[in-house]
């Protein structure tokens, strides 16, 4: 099973990686991870781009996810 590393533009470097069965699981894990990062960090909701680059064991780019989040109304 291939191993992938989830590195983020905020400086986080994934040293352990995860074994992933296929591209469907890889996309699902990247989406879940991004949701967790944004849920835990309200400072990311400032309109600045945030990026996750997922690489394989050889360092090849497998997935590149860029998100921009903005809060437009206050509760």
Buried (B, 14 or more C-beta within 10 A) or exposed (E): EBEBBBBBEEEEEBEEBBEBEEEEBBBEBBEEBBEEBBEEEEEBBEEEEBBBBBBBEEEEEBBEBEBEBEEEEEE
